[in-house]
Each structure stands twice: as structure tokens, then as C-alpha cells.
Amino acid sequence: MTFLIDPVLLILFSLVSCGIGHAVRNKTTLPAGKILSVFSLSVIIFTSTSLYLNMWYMDWFWEPFATLVTSGKDLMINSGIFHFETTNTAGLIDALAIIQIILYPLWTFIGLRVWSYFKK
């Protein structure tokens, strides 16, 4: 997960979740698609936040990219493509990261709306 691909992943996961929910609609009365979308959103928020905060239990996630990045925060900010500062991020970079994570539910909502639009 990186800030570059998370919005696209959230939209796609919502679409796939709704597709699964549509496939099992005859087997349950629960809104399975929405439940799976919220679960996907929760997993991505947890993963992205943990990576950005350099939590020790997420080292396994960024270490395969060790030739491109130096930490989970570096992976989240630079994605191995950019070269923004990742050690002293107090201020603008942290604020932008918080805004990005706050917007994650919006991307899930957009995915749900796209599904609703095309399934009418």
C-alpha cells in the first residue's frame, strides 16, 4: 500500500466486494458487498497507518522493497518513485498524510456509488 495506489485499490475493492455481494444476494439478506467494502477499508486504513508510523509488525511489508525504500513511511510517501524527505516529516508531509488517510472512506464510497450507478 502506498498513498499513490490506495485510492485506486479502495475503489476496486469496493467494486469487487459489491460483485461478491451481488453473487450471494440469494443466499443472505445481509448487505454482503457493503460489509466487505467496509472490511477492505478497515484493513487498508490499518495497514497504511501502521506503515506510515513505522510500526515494527509491518516491517515484513516494506522490506521486500528495501532496495527502493528505507522504511514503511518511505514506502507510503515515496512509493520507491519520489524522493521526498521521510525522516523529518513534521508539518506539511504529516498533514498531507493525515488528509490522505481521512479521505480513504471517500474512495470506498465512490466505489460503492460507481457500482450502484452501473447496476441500475
Secondary structure, DSSP 4 states (H G I P E B T S, - for coil): --TTTHHHHHHHHHHHHHHHHHHTTTT-SS-HHHHHHHHHHHHHHHHHHHHHTT-GGGHHHHGGGTTT-SSHHHHHHHTTT-----SS-TTHHHHHHHHHHHTHHHHHHHHHHHHHHHT-
